[in-house]
């Protein structure tokens, strides 16, 4: 997620430089054609009014697409907000409900139980994050220029960010599952069943904690729904087609209008066409970049930072003092 108030022009140019060259060459070519055929009495200009109607239609279409794309991002951010809230609730339930009220045990054993349940939840957070960032067949293909800004989150960090919070045998079992995050929550449920059988919690507390696990499943399922359901391709595809059709026709309409002002104004077609084309293609690209909020792109949900915030809160609840630092923005991008 980009956290700087204003986007740096260096980033804008990284995305725009190739298109700017294309727009300049195309508008210059059309202007030269008009200038060449002007002497022979032939005009290649088209009326600007139908072109302006086309531009309005394309702008409305892009606006609809961008609103829908932003809804997907905002839903993803709300889901992770729910994960943050329920994670804190889970930590509170573990510490408040699992006590020596119903069973004779020592404080060290209770601390070990608390740590196991809370650490396993931190493992679930990181496993879910890794799973959501796995590329899919319809994911946006990031250009090399974008990778140079963002870097790549290493998907082989499972051992360090998931396995470190689990018992070695349990981790080896869970890592082989197709949906590791799902089975981590399932293991949490098994642990609660064992704790109830041993007398650490009674029915009410067991049901309350199980309802929290149910909510984790709901939140995970909502993330997977966004991840596994691509933005309707008919909207994304035709938005791009209509935008480029408008850009290709734009110089033919602009050149005639500037020619009416006088021959010396003819070459103003080039900068104005480049500017207008850049505006339309930028709106189109912004919508593309917001379609999939879990792809480690520049405007995606900062899951790594949110996982670290939850980890710090939960470990602090356990009384730990050696806590990791919060994730800081890299090149003004918070992962």
N, C-alpha and C positions, 0 to 999 in steps of 0.2 A: 504494500500500500504506500503510495507516494505521500509523504508527510510535509513537504515544503509547501508554503502557501501559494507561491507562484512557480510554475514549471520553468526550469532553466532552459534557456534558448539552445544550449548545447544539446540537451535531450531532444528538443523539438527538431533540431537539424539532423540528429541521428536518424530520426524517423522520416524526415521530409526531404532530405537532399536529393535522393534518387527521383522522387516524383517531381520535384521542382525542375530538375533537368529535363525530364520528359515533357512537362508542361511548356517549358520555354522553347524547346525544339519544335514541338507541335504547333504552338501558336505562331512562332517565327516562320515555320514552313507555310502555314495557311496565309499569313500576311504577305509573304513573298509571292505566293500564287496569285493573290488578289492584285498585288502590284504588277505582276507580270502580265496577267490577262486584262488589266485595266486599259493598257495601251491599245489592245485589239478590240475594245468595246464590249468584251465579255465580262460578266460579273459572276463570281462564285459565292457572293454573299447571300444569306437567307434572311427573311424578315425576323426581326428581333422579338416581336410579340409572341408568336408561338413558342419560341425558345424560352421566353420568360415564364410562360405558363408551364412549360416542362420543368423549369427550375423550381417553381413553387411546388409542383407535385413531388419532385424528387426530395425537396427539403422536408415536406410533410412525411414522406415515407421513411426517410432517415430518422426523423424525430420519433416516429412510432417505434422503430427498431431500437433506438438508443434508450427510450423509456423502458422498453421490455428488457433490454440487457441490464440496465441499472437495477431493475426489480430483482433480477437473479442475484446480482452482487449484494444488494441490501438484505435479501432473504438469507443469504449465506452468512452475512455479518450478524444478523439477529440470531441465527441458530448458534453461532459460536458465542454470542453473548449469553444465551441460555446454558451452554456448556460451562461457561465461567461460573454462572450463578449456582447451578446444580452441583458443580464440583466443590464449591465452598460448603454447600449444604451437606454433601456427602462427608466431607471432613468433619463437620460439626456433629453429624449423626454418629459417625464412628467413635468419636471421642466422648460423646455424651451418653450413648446407649450401651456401649460395650464396657461394662464396669464390673466390679466385684460385688455388686448388690445381690446377685442370685447365686454366686459360686465362690468358693474359697480359693483364691489365687493370689499370687504376689504381684507387686507393681511392675516388675520387670517383664513378666509374662504378658500383662496387659499392654505394655508399651510395644512389645514385639507383635502382638495382634494388630494394634493400631497402625504400626508402621507397615506391616504387610499389606493391609487393606488399602491404605492411602498410597503407598508406593505402586501397588498394582494399578490403581486408578491413574497415576501419572504415566505408567506404561501404556495404558489404554489411550490416553490423550495423544501421545507421540505416535503410537501405531495408527490411530485414525488419521493423523496428519500425514503420515507417510503414504497411507493408502489413497487418500484423496489427491495427493500430488503425483500419483502414478499417471503417466500420459495415456490418453485414450485415443481411439482411432479417429475421433473427430476433434481432438484438441487443436488449438491454434498452434501452427508451426512458428516458433519464435525465430526471427532472423538473427544472424550472428551479432548484429549491432546491439540487439536487445540483451543477448546473453552476456555481452561485454559489460553492460551496465549492471545487470542483476547478479551475475555469477550463477552457479548451479548448486542447489541444495543437494548434498550427497545422499542418495537414496540407500547407501550402504551403512548408514549410521544406526541401523537397528540394534547392533550389539551395545553401542554406547548410550543410546537414548531410549531404548525399550528394554533390552536385556539386563541393563544395570539395575532396574527396579524390580526384577523378578528373580525367583530362585532359578538356578541353572537348569534343573530338570524341567521345571514348569515352562521356562523360556524355550527349551528345545522342543517341547510338545506344541506350544502355541505358535512358534515361528513356522511350523510346517502346515498350519491351517491355511486354507484359502482366504479366509477373512479373519485375520488374527484379532482385530479389535472386537469382533463379535464374540469370540471364544474367551477373551479376557473378561468380559462382563459375565459370561456364563460361569467362569471360574469364581468370580466374586460371589455369584449366587450359591455355588457349592460351598464356599467358605461360610457363608451366612447359615446355611443349613447345618453345617457341622457345629457352628457356634451355638445354635439353638439346641441341638442335641446334647451338647456338653453343658448347657444351662447358663451360658453367658448372656443370652437374650431370650425373652419370652415371645409369644405370638405377636403381640402388638408391635414391638420393636422390630421383629423380623419382617412383618408386613410393611412397616414404614420404610425400612431400608430397601426392601425389594421394590417398592414403588419408585424409589430414587433410581435404582438400576433400570427400571422400566423406562424412566424418562431419558436415561442415557441412550437406550436403544432407540427411542423415538427421535432424539436429536441426531444420532448417527444415521438413521434411516432417511431423515430429511436431507442431510448432506449428500448421501449416496443418490438420492433422487435427483438432485441438481447435477451431480457429477455424471450420472449415467444417462441423463436425458439431455440431448443436445438442443441448443437453441434451434427452433424450426428453420430448416435450411431454406425453405422457400422464401422466407423473409430475408435471411442473410444473403442468399445468392442474388435475388433480384434487386436488393438494395445496392449491391456492388455493380450489377449490370446497368441499372438505371443511372447511377452516379457517373460511370465511365461514358455512357452514351451522351449524357449532358456535357461532360468535359470535352468530348471529341467534337461535338457540334458547336460548343460555345464560341470558338474563334470565328466561325463562319457568320455568326450573328453579330459579334462585336466589331468585326472589321468593317462592315458596312456602316455601322453607326459612327465610328470614328472618321470614316472617309467623308461623311456628310459635313464634318467640321472643317474639312480641308485636307489636302494631300499631306501637309506636314504633320498632321495629327494621326496619320494612319498607323504609325509604328507604336502608338500608345496601346494598341490592341494587345501587344505582347505582355507588358507588366500587369495590365488589368485582367487578362485571361489567366495568367499565372496565379494571381492573388485569389480570384474567385474559385479557380480549380482547386487550389490548396485548401481553401475553406471547406469546400464540399468533401474532398477526400479525407480531410482531417475528421470531420463529423462521422464519416463512414468508418474510419479506423478506430475512433473512440468507442463506437458501438461494438466492433469486433473484439476489442480488448476487454470488454466488460461481460462478455457472454459466459465465460467459465471462471467463476470466482476462486477456484482452488488450484490454479495451474502455475503458481509461482510467478505470475506476470506482474507488471509494474503497478497495477491498480487492484490486485487481488486481496482477499481477506488475509490479514497478517497472522496466520495460524501459529507460526513458530513463536512469535512474540506473545501471543495469548497463552500458548502452552507453558511458556516460561513464567508468566505472571501467575498462572494457577499453581505451578510447581512451587514457586516461592511462598505463596499463601498457605498451601497445604503443609509444606515442610516446616514453616514457621508455627503452624498449629501444633505440630508434633514437638515443638520446643527446640528445634534445631537452630543453631546460630551460624553455621558455615553454609551460607546460601549462595546459589549462583547469581550472577548479575543479570539484570534485565537485558533483553535484546535491544540493541541500539540500531538506529537506521544506518544503512550502508548506502552511500551516495543518495541520501534523502529517501531511501526506500526501506520501509519496515516490512520484513518478511513475516 
